[in-house]
Amino acid sequence: MSEDFGNDFITIIDDDGNEFNLELLDTIDYNGETFSAFLPADMDEDDPDYGLILLSVTEDENGDELFESIDDDAKLEEVHNMFMTIFEAEEGDEE
């Protein structure tokens, strides 16, 4: 994701109708699927629920992106490890 264009933000609505503003950190393709990593944009970093949010990305019949939770714990761990490897490499490049 290019920093030249600024940060990307989305608003998602959960099954209970609650809205959440998320900042997109990165998107990857892994094992034939697409995943995005987000941070809560409207939550204090000291909040105990603050942290990385990983979602699976698919497209509906209109080409709109759909974001879904990753329910398989093994897949979630694999995707988390992939993002952490990317983020750690980017952090090393900045130093």
KABELPE-V758845 format. One record per run of one state. SS is the DSSP state (helix for helix, strand for strand, loop for the rest). FROM is the first residue (numbers start at 0). TO is the last residue. If there is no record, write none. Layout:
BEGIN
ss->(SS	SS)
from->(FROM	FROM)
to->(TO	TO)
END
This chain:
BEGIN
ss->(loop	helix	loop	strand	loop	strand	loop	strand	loop	strand	loop	strand	loop	helix	loop)
from->(0	2	5	7	13	18	30	32	40	51	59	64	69	72	94)
to->(1	4	6	12	17	29	31	39	50	58	63	68	71	93	94)
END
